[in-house]
Amino acid sequence: MSLFDQINTADNSNEAAAKEKHIPTIKLEKISDGKVKVKINVGEGKHPNEIDHWIQWVELRVNNLFIGRAEFSAAIMDPITEFTVNVKAGSVISVIERCNKHGLWEAQVTV
Ligand SMILES: [Fe+2]
């Protein structure tokens, strides 16, 4: 199965080198009860950011519901962004990112 045949995760991808650079890092910062800041960084500087190879966008979902998307221009922007969301304890926050050469990658955290 190629990287473009599925949403890749830390568990289902055998592409170790690609995994390290593509799994979104998600850090949560509690703002108040029920409100968290979701800080997203793809690759933490390890992924190329060039005109022909870059992270095109990240998408935020809560309990699999689309919440928002940030799009990035090649080379001039780093694939780093944050969202502030209202969530209940136990909610699953997932981030999907798309690399133009290596497809879709997802990471999840539970609040
Ligand atoms: Fe890539």
Residues whose N, C-alpha, C, O or C-beta is under 5 A from the ligand:
A	BS01	LIG	C99 K101 H102
